[in-house]
């Protein structure tokens, strides 16, 4: 064990974030105390859990508590806990939450706008380093429960570039943090101010938070030292209290401590289940998405307690991945105190808790979605809609509930911000319409500009415009809604679009069209599976279509981008018999010219579909050649 004093340099990213955080959070500087108390609470939660199997870790102390005192002369605030404490290695690794793999990605999100950045920083988790918002030097003295007295560790830094580490004996387990306040921070050297912060942000902390109270000389209360510790908070877990006794502010305060979010939650779900299964859940829907919502390495899940004893953070088995934005606490009376992540993975009690929690979240979302004022659900969908769509793939049991929560852009109102539900769509369908029509494209503009929409616009048939990366998987699992099948307008035949006039063509017209499709198919034999006359187009000369039930070109592109390229099926080329370019092609007899025109129409249709051309330079040469000939 190293005993000498060592100097360490902060990582560049950590120094950068510290500087940004201190400036962006200056207007919220009081949250430093909330963060430090939250860390202390976590340390005592962990000790209480470890002590279940190893009572020696308590070191003879029966009460777990947080102590806070301040010194006006020295301009210091000291916060101590008798929790689990840390070893020297743990101090280096865990003292702050900002030095993690997501730091670089997080920094890229920051804009320089302090108001906006403060929200992101809150999501990232300011943790221990929030102390530097108010302090120009921080000293931390800690010892791991069960370790020897001489194995205490002292960490110290001014938060600018370096920190020192040395072994320093500590008679008691746990952690003591001393903040040396900056100039202008005297407001925190005030008993009333500190008490107010504690009752505002940390009243629900499940351990006593005590302040050192100086006794007046004429006080009747006497102690050996002339001081006493006064408990400031209620020290009652909020989820154990009756809902009737809790206010919106109580819930908001707990949520903000739990999530490090500066916003209030969008919705609160507080439930106590009794009977064959007994547990309490307190769940929250956030208003805004965290910066790392789509990070595969991101930990998610709920805090798990068993009989009020903290077990673990991020219990992912209690909430499916598509609801990973939900924050909250589950407190079970039926799980063993020694429950592990492996046990959670295959446990009937956990499965029932998870099922009940998912139902509450989906019911709450349904309630928001049906509200007369759609603003809140619309904002929720903007933040979390893509994640919720994952549920259609992952959670077959709740497919119907999820389908009602989905929102899509639509030709009913081409503004992307105006979204419709499937129930809205079905309500507007004409009686003769058999299917719910959709198109999937790389982005909203591409979907809205697709030539496949032309005949649908002409006939006044609404089409859903899908452009999220997950939408191809979504429609593969959402095959129908309220008895109406979902059908892509870029795949297979759409019989109900056939004009009456198309059904009464003369034999000469039918033969002429057949001759044209045959010669184009011959010219493009290596590139297309078939050539047909189309009923989809009114303005464009041609479009490409996938086989019914086959892999769409959009799906093929997505798989290629993911490094899982599939054999690309040959598309069907459909020609618009009424378009001037198609009529011109019909009149050409020379096979080379037929091939040039056929290739031009085919590649033009590919571009409209969002496909990449095999040779863009050849396409440009072809266009220039045809334009020159026409001139």
PyMOL commands that set and color helices and strands:
alter all, ss='L'
color gray80, all
select helices_A, chain A and resi 12-24+26-28+31-53+55-58+88-94+103-109+114-124+127-133+149-151+186-188+191-201+238-240+243-245+248-259+316-318+321-323+341-345+348-369+375-394+396-405+422-428+444-448+451-459+471-477+495-497+500-504+507-523+553-561+580-587+591-609+616-630
alter helices_A, ss='H'
color red, helices_A
select strands_A, chain A and resi 6-9+65-71+76-81+135-143+153-157+162-167+174-181+208-214+227-231+267-273+279-285+302-306+309-315+327-332+409-410+435-440+463-466+480-481+484-488+528-533+542-545+571-575
alter strands_A, ss='S'
color yellow, strands_A
deselect
rebuild
show_as cartoon
